[in-house]
């Protein structure tokens, strides 16, 4: 029933405070916040708004004063494309019935001098979480003129607890609509099976991306084109999501924020089964479009060892080819990169980089006419 927000400088890794971004005081900020809060709800909906806002301090954590027996609150804030957001959870300023309140102060409305270093670049695209209402097909009101999703589901006695097994998703607004047919996913309002994103490109095009987990860990990205006061299905992009575990504070799927820097993964089977990911951009038709020719392997046959001597292409640290050598049997090959069509780059235990070139890429893949399973042990296959 709440949210904790942290903002970091991605160049330095420093956790940022409000004072790092804008020069102001509580006396400068609170009147603007109050105006924004009253634009969302009537003053009677809040619990003594003026008194409650006095408890919030710049650059402070939320702490309890043992002597005064009072809480001092730190602002929960974050930056987005449209300005600085301030989040207040249920009960902080109002009753649970009012719910959480998220107010935004545009950068040019902030009552202070903004550090230019943290202002968003002009004429760039952005991606933000979307929260378009979802309704079941049988409950859809044809008179609804708001943008909303309609899911086509097969109900069962377990639907409420485990979610609805859906077969299609429609985006509607008035008499405009588009449907992604034959999409099999689970929808539960209590669980985050679907992820919605509003995607806005640098040239002003707008799309809704919906990520739906389907079978065998695949994700279907349903892309809806909402330009020109119309709704169209641009297409469905099937992929694996990219997971990041490099930060000890966070482990989870990659969250898209930039239409020019999205990351998706695909599955390959040149060297056992592996997942490889690369950079994508929003194409002219709205669909994710790969810009990488080589992809990083995030999961694969990490214990592969050669059963025979194998001719390989040696690489330097920049992955430039340096000529051919023969690697003895018993060497450990760790797959790290691939073009997913003709080669896999591996790191040997002594740090050398080598490239395995495949003479046959359909299963069973081959190197110099020999099945890869006859050349390596420890290859893992999935699916």
N, C-alpha and C positions, 0 to 999 in steps of 0.2 A: 504493500500500500504506500510505497514511497519510492524515492529515487535519489541516489547520490551521484553528483556530477563532478567530474574533474577535468580540467583543461590543461594541456601540456603544449609546450613549444616543441614541435617535431624536429627542429634542428638541434636544439640543445638537450632536449629531454627534461627540461625544467618544468616543474608544476607551477602554473601561473596563478597569481592573485589578481583581484580586480585592479589594484594599484599598479600592477605591471602594465595594464592595458590603457587605463584612463585615469587622469588626475581629477579626483572629486572627493567629496566628503559624504557622510550619511545625510547631512542636511541638504546637499545638492540632489542626492539620488532619491530619497524617500518621497518627496512631492511628485516626482515623475512616475515612480512606481505606483503611488496611490491613484494617480490619474488613469494609468493603464489598467489597474485592478478594477476601478469603478466603471471602466468601459466594458468590462466583461460581466460584472455582477452588480446588483444594487448594493448600496452601502449596508442596508439592513441584513444582507446575506452574510456579511462578515461579522466576526466577534470583536468589537472595539478595535477597528482597523488601525486608528492612529496609535493607540497604546501598543498594539502587537508589533507594528512596524518599528517602534522605538527599540525593540529588543534585538534587532538585527544590526550587526557591526561589520564594517568592511574588513576583509582579510582576516576574519576570525573563524575558528572552528566552532561548532556548537559545543558549549561547555556548561557545566553546572557549578554554580558558586555555592560552596558549602556554607559559607558564612551568611550570605544573604538568602540562601535557599531559593535561588532563581536561576533560570536558564538564560544564557546569552546565545543568540543564534548567529551562525555565519550564513551568508547568502549562498544559496545553491544556484549556480549560474553556469552558462556555457555560451559559446559563440556559434552563430549559424550564418547562412548567407544573408539573412534579412536583418541581423542585428544581434544585440546581446540579450539572451533569454534569462529570466529569473523564474525558478520553479519553486512553488510552495505546495507541499504535500497535504493530503487530507488532515484536518484538525489544526494545521499550522495557523491559518487565518480564518477558517470558516468550518462549518460542520462537515461531517462525512458526506451528507447529502449533496453539498455543493461540490465536493470532490477536490481533486488537485487543480491548481491554477498555474498556467504557464504564460507569462507575459513577456513580450518582446519590446525592447527599446531600439529603434533603428539607430544605426551608427551616427547619423547626422542629428539625432534627437538626444544623444547622450549629453547630460549637463556637465561637460568637462572636456578636456583636451585628450583626444584619442591618440595613442601611440601608433603612428603610421605603419610600423612594422607588422602590426596585427590586423590592419584593415584588409578585407578581402580584395583580391585583384579585380579590377573592373573588366567587364566583357568576358567573364569566364562562366562556365556552366557549373552546376551543382546537383547533388543528389541528396534528398532528405527522406526520412521515414514518412510514410503516408499512413493515414488511418481512415480510409474510406469505409463506410458502413457496409457490413456483409449481412444479407438476408437470404433465407431459403426461398426457393422458387415458389413454393405454395403460399408463402407469406408476402410475396412481393406485391406492393401496392402500385398499380399501373398509373396512378395519379402522382406518384413521387417524381418530382422534377429535380431532385438533388442527385449529384453523381453518387452512385452506389453499385456494389457488386451483388450479383444474384448467383448463388451456388445451386447446382442441380444435384440432389443427394438421395441416396437410398437409406431410409431410416430403419433402425432396428432398436431392440430394447436396450442395447448398450450405447446407443448414439449419444445420449446425454453425458455419460461418463467418459467415453473414449473418443467421441467426435463423430462427425458425419462422413461417411464414405461418399465422396463426390465424384461426378463423372464429367462435369463441365463447369465453366465459370464465365459469367457474362458481366461486362461493365456497361452500365446504363445511365442515361440522363435524359429524362423526358422521352421523346420518340427516337432518340439516338441510342444505338447499342451495338456491341460486337461480342462474339462468343468464341471462347477457346473450347472446341469440342474434344471429346475423347481424352480428357485430362483426368487422371485418377490420383486423387489426393485426399487427405483427411482434413476436415475443418472442425475446429473446436474453439469457441470464443474464449475459453479459459486457457488454452495452450497455444503456443506460438508456432503452429504448423505452417502458416502462411506468412511471408514477409512481403510487405508492400513498400515500394519506393516511388517517389515522384522524381523523374529525371528531366532536368532542363539543360539543354545544350547551350554553348556559347552564342550560337546564332538564334536562340530563342525558341527552339523546338521543344515540345513537351510530350513526355511519355509516362505511362505507369508501368513499372516492372513489378510482377508478382512472382515470387519464388515459392514453388510448391514442391515439397519433398515427395518423391514418387517411389519407385521400386529400386531395390539394390543400391540404396544410397544415392541414386541419381536425383537431380533437381531439374524441374522444368521451369524456365523463366518465361512467363507469358508476358508479351510486350504489347501494350495497348497504346495506340496513337490517338492523342486527344487534341490534335491541332485543327485549326480552321473550323472551330465550333462543331466538330464531328467526332465520332468514336469509331476507330477501326482496329482490327487485330493485325498488328504488324507481323506477328509470327510467334513461334515457340522455340526457344533455344534450350537444348538439353545439355546438361553439364554436371560436374561435381562441384560443390562449393569448396573454397580454399579455407583451410583452418590454420590459424597461427598460434603457436605455443612458445614463441621465443621470449615473451615477456612473462616473468614470474607472477605478475599481478593480474594478467589476463590471458585466458586461453579460450579461443572460440573462432567462429567463422569470420572471414574477412568482411568488413562492413563497407559497402561502396559509398563514396562521398563525391567522386569526381568522374564525370562522363568520359574524361580522357585517360583515366587510370582505374579501370575496373579489372579485377582478377577472377578468372574462372579456370576450372580444371577439367581435363579430359582423361579418359582411360585409354591406355595402350597396352599392347601385349607382344612387343618385339622381344623383350627380355623378361619373360614372365609377365605377370600383370603388374602395372604400375599406374599411379596417378601423377599427371604432370600439369603444371599450371603456367599461365602466361598472362600478359597484359592485353586487355581489350578496350576498345573505344565504342562509343555509340555511332553506328553507321548512318548513312543518309536515310535509310529506311527505318531507323530506330533500333535495329537489332544489334546485339553485341558483335563486334567485328575484331578478329584477332589482328594484332600488329606485330606479334613476335613470330620469328621463324624457328626459334629454339625455345623449348619449355623446360622449366625446372621440375625435376622429379621430387615429389614430396613423400611418396610412399612406394615401396617396391621390394625387390628381392635383395634385402640387405646382407644376406649370408651367402650369396652366390660365389662358388669357387670353380675354377677351371679344372676339367677332368683330363684335358689334353693340352699340349702346346698349341697356342693360338696366335695367328698373325694379327697384329693390331696396328692402328695408326697412332703414333705418338703425338701429343699435343703440348704446346707451351701453356703458361699460366693464363694467356688470353684466348686459349682454345684454337690457336692456329695450328694447322697440321705441320708436323716436323719430319715426316718420313715413317717408314714401316719398321717394326721390330717383331720378334717372336717372344711371347710371354710363356713361361713354363707352366706345366700343370701344377695345381695346388695353390695358385694365386687367388686372393680374395678380390673380387670386382664389386665395387659399390657404385650402383647407377646413380648419376646426379643430373644429367641433362639428356634431352633427345629432341629431334625434329619430329618425332612420332610418325615417321614415314620411311626413313632409310638408315638412321644410325642412333646409337646410344653411347653417350660419353660416361666413362667410369673413372673412379679414383682407386688406385691400388694402395695397399697398406703402406708402401714407402713414399706415398704422396704423388707419384707420377700420375699424369692424366693420359688416358687412352681412349680411342674411339673404336667402337665395334661397328663395322659396316655390314649391312644385311643384304644378301643376294636374293632372298625371298622374304617378303614382309607379311604375306598371308600365313595363317597358322597351318602347319608349324613353321615358324620363322627359321631362316637358315643363314649361316655365315659361310661363304665359299662353298655353297652346296651341301653343307652338313647341318642337320637339325640342331637347333640351339640346345635342346635337352641332352644331346649326345656330347655336347661340349662343356656343359656346366651342370653342377649339382646345386641344390638349394634354391632353384627357381620357384617362385610362388605364383600360383594361378588362382584367380577368383572369378566369380560370376557364374 
